[in-house]
C-alpha cells in the first residue's frame, strides 16, 4: 500500500545517518526542524511553512508539524473545560469535512445528471407541457403513451414537427439533422469558451493532475472555487454536445474541488498540505461513488489509482464520504428508477465455464484497445503541444464536435447519449424489450415464464443492429482518440466502456447464435440444450466494458468492484475478474503506463510512481549535484553569513533551499533551510526587529557569535533550520535512494561523506535520472 508506514524501517538504514554536530539542540528541535520558526517574534508570521506554486511539499515536515499541533492541543485540553471542547471539535473536524464533501458532491452529481439528460434530449426536440422535462420525463407524465410506442407521446415533439408540422419525410429528417448539429456546436462552443476565459484548469479529465497533487505537488487554482463552478457547468455542456467523452473522471475533479473548498474552513487542513491531501483522497472516493453509484468501488479506486498517501484513518473517512455522497445522490434520484446508476441490470441465467474463453478473448481485445488508444492519443496530444494546433483550442473543439455530430446522427446507436447506449447494450432481452437488439424470431408454441426465454434465432432487426454496432465501434474507437485531451472537461470511463460494450454485445450475439444453431457441438452439448436459455449477450457487453476500461486505465480490483456495483451483477465477479486481469496483462506487455500515467509524463509533472521499478546499478554520486564542471553548491554558513549575502544568494539562484554548514572550509553539515522560510524570515525581521540591516550577521547556532560592539545586531534564524534533513552517503545505490523518495515523499536528500557535505539530490534529479536510464528525454520533467 502506498503509505509511509515504512518510515521506521527506512530510518534504520545505515546510509540514512543522523547529522553530526546537532547534539546541542533540544529534543523538540531535533524532532521538528520546522519548529516554531522564529526566535525574535512571539507568534509565527504569516505564510511560513507554505509552498510556492509548482513546487513539491515536504511530507516529513508536514507530518512533524501536525504532530506538534496535536501535542499542543492534547496538553491544553487538560487545562480547562473550554480547551477540552476545542480538542473534541478538532478531532471531529475531519468527519464534518467528509460529511460536507459527501453532501455537496452528491448534490452536484445529481444536478449534472438531470441537466445532461435534459440538454441531450434538447438536441432532438422539446417537451411542450414543460420545456424543462427530458424526453423520458415528458412521456412519463403523459396519459396518452402506449406500451408499444412508449417513447412517443403528443407532449414531446421533435424540432421539425414543431416548426413545420411534419414529423416524417426527407425535409423533416434534414431539419432535425441540421438542428442536432447546431445544438452540438453551440454546447461545445459555450463549454470551451467558458473554460478558456474563466478557468483554464477546468479542462480535461483532471485525474492525472489529481494524482500529481496527491503525490505532493502544488498547482495553485487547480482545485479553486472558479474551477469548481466552471467545471460543473461546462461538464454538462460538453457531455450534452454528444462528444465521445464521459462525466465520471471530471466528477472526481469536482469532488476534490469540494474537498479543497471545505479544507479552507478548518485551519487543521488549510495550513497543512499533508493533511489537506488526506481529505482530497477521501474526496476522490466520493467522486467515483457519485459517478458510478459505487461507494465501495470509489474507496478502492482512491486507494489503488489516485492516492499516494493512504493511512487507515483516511480509509475510514473515505468510506464515510462515499457513503454520504451515494446517499445524497440516491435522495435526488436523477435516473427516476430508485437506483444510483443508469446501468442496473438483472440477468436470469448463470454463466458457464466454457464461456471463459470468449470472456478472456474480450480481455485480450480490451488490452489491445487500451494500448492502441494510449499510444494514438498521446501522439495526438504531443502533436497538439508542439504544433500550431495547440494555439487554436476553440477551433479544434468546434471541428471535432462538428465531425462527431455529422457522423453520429445517421446511426441510432451513436446519436443517443453514450450512457443510454451502454445501458441498452447491457440489458437482457426480456419479453417487454422493444429494442432492435431484441428482434428475435419467437416460437409461437413457446409457453415459458417471462424471465426464462430460451435462445432464439436472430431476426432481421438483430442483424441490422449488428452492422450498425460495427460502424459505431469503429466510429467510437477513432473519434475518442481525438476527443480526449481537448480544452473541455472530458472523461474517459464511459467512452472506453462503450467501446468494450459494443464489442462484447457483438461477440455475445455471435456466441448465442452459435449455441442455438450448433447445440450439438461438443463445447455446447454439456451446458446448452435445445430450448434452454444458455447465453446472455448483455453479460458479454458488461465483460467487454470492464476489459476495455481496464486496458486503458490498468485498474484491476477497483474496476471489478465498480462494475458489479454499477450493474448489480454480483454473480458475475469471476468473468469480470478474468477479463480485467487479461486486459491488464496484455496491455502491460506493450507498456506499463496507463492513460493517466502517460498524460502525467506528457505534461512533465514530477510524479514518482510507486509501481515503476528501478533496477539500474548507479550510485547517489552519479546523480547528485553539483556535477563535474558545475559551480560549487550554494550553501550558508552557521555564523558568518550576512543578511546581504543571503539576499544576494536568493536573488541569484532559484533553488528551493540551502544546506547550512559549519564553514566553507570544513563543509560539515548542520541542517537545511527552505528558501521561502528564509525570505519571509528576513522580510519580517527587517519590519519588526530593530537594528537588522544588510550587514547584520545571520546565525543558525544556539548561541550568538562573539562580535564587536560596533557591529549591527545579529539575526538568529535557528528555528527555521531543519536540524535533521535526510542524508545518504555518496555510495548509496540509487535503487535505495529512489525507494526513499517514493516512500517518504522527500523534496530533496543531501549527500555526505563522514559528515562532510558533497551535494544534493532533488526529486527532479531522481525523475530525470530515471528518464535517462529508460532512454527518454530527461528534460521532459518541466516543473521543479
Secondary structure, 3 states (H helix, E strand, C coil): CCCCCCHHHHHCCCCCCCCCCCCCCCHHHHHCCCCCCCCCCCCCCCCCCCCCCCCECCHHHHHHHHHHHHHHHHHHCCCCHHHHHHHHHHHHHHHHHHHHHHHHHHHHHHHHHHHHHHHHHHCCEEECCCCCCCHHHHHHCCCCCCCCCCCCCCCEEEHHHHHHCCCCCHHHHHHHHHHHHHHHHHHHHHHHHHHHHHCHHHCECCHHHHHHHHCCECCCCCCCHHHHHHHHHHHHHHHHCCCCCECHHHHHHHHHHHHHHHHCCCHHHHCCHHHHHHHHHHHHHHHHHHHHCCHHHHHHHHHHHHCCCCCHHHHHHHHHHHHHHHHHHHHHCCCCCCCCCCCCCCCCCCCCHHHHHHHHHHHHHHHHHHHHHHHHHHHHHHHHHHCHHHHCHHHHHHHHHHHHHHHHHCCHHHHCCHHHHHHHHHCCCCCCCCCHHHCECCCCCCCCCCCCCCCCCECHHHHHHHHHHHHHHHHHHHHHHHHCCCCCECECHHHHHHHHHHHHHHHHHHHHHHHHHCCCCHHHHCCCCCCCCCCCHHHHHHHHHHHHHHHHHCCCHHHHHHHHHHHCCHHHHHHHHHHHHHHHHHHHHHCCCCHHHHHHHHHCCCCCCCCCCCCCCCEHHHHCECCCCCCCCCEEECCCEEHHHHHHHHHHCCCCEEEEECCCCCCEEEEEEEHHHHHHHHHHHHHHCCCCCCCCEEECCCCCCCCCCCCCCCEECHHHEECCCCEEECCCEHHHHHHHHHHHCCCEEEEEECCEEEEEEEHHHHHHHHHHHCCCCHHHCCCC
